[in-house]
Amino acid sequence: MSLGSIVQVLLDISFTIFGFHIDIGNLGKTAKELCDWSLIEESNLGSLAEVVNATVVPISLSILGAFFLIDLIKKTMEIDRLSIERVGMTLVRFLLCREFIVRSYDLLGLIMEVGEDICTAVLDAIAYSDTTTISIGTMLGNMVDNAEGGLTIPIINWSIMPLILFIVFLIIYLPLIGTFAMAIAQIFARVVKIVVTFAFAPIPFGIAVLDDGGSSTGKRVTMSMISTCVEGLITILCVHIYSQGIANLMTQTSGDNANFGLGISCMIGILIMNSILIIAVTSISQVSERWLGA
């Protein structure tokens, strides 16, 4: 086994969790899968969200009924403002909120499907699929094996640059894996956010019948889900830019131009790009929520 093969084994870490295939060496493909609503819906977490949603619906209907009675009593006590129109609007709001509670999973699912359609159109426009085949492990492994220049053992004419480059790789291996793990964790956090929102969506819809600030609760939940769709789209774009940068590094370090200096630069470049991606993915949620007022 060559030193490059060892590098490839150390970086091409892949596993399946909750129905998602996580590939450390192929961050572009992993991010695309974690942002795919159809895969999220079919995953173990998606099934869990659907079960919890069905369990929370009766509780939310009870909350809705209690708040509806409180709101109705409050309006009937205001004799000078009592009218058939106000009572009728309260009843209409109650019926709408009840429908939103019962169909909360389907409603939010429809929003996610629209977001996925928009995301697919954008991915087709930027040819995202062309960048998902890049493997960090294969790239660095070939780079280590092909490293040239520097010191050479005279008798056997063997360059020790691949060995030195491999040692440098081992030194930065843990920080490198750490940045990959943090980037994937940030993207996976969006999946958890979607699951929690879907699971407990009936509760905010249940208190939306109230007048005093509660009427905007259902709107905030809906805007939050739209914000999550936008967040997924921006994440895909950020990872696309990241993948393009990795592809550019691969071009520079492949073929006859591969040498020790370029190898070191490439490793540091990947580490810096991973750090930038983490910062970008971390701030995406705040940016999308600020745009939509969620």
CORNOR-V813585 format. One line per field, one symbol per residue. burial: # if it has 9 or more other ideal C-beta (glycine too) atoms within 8 Angstrom, else .. A space follows every 50 residues. Layout:
# CORNOR-V813585
burial=???
This chain:
# CORNOR-V813585
burial=..######.#####....##.################.###.#.##.### .##..##.###.##..##.###..#......#...##..#..##..##.# #..##.###.######.##..##....#..##.###############.# ..#.....####.###.##..##..##.######.###.########### ##########...##.##.#####################.######.## .###...###.###.######.######.##..##.###..#.#
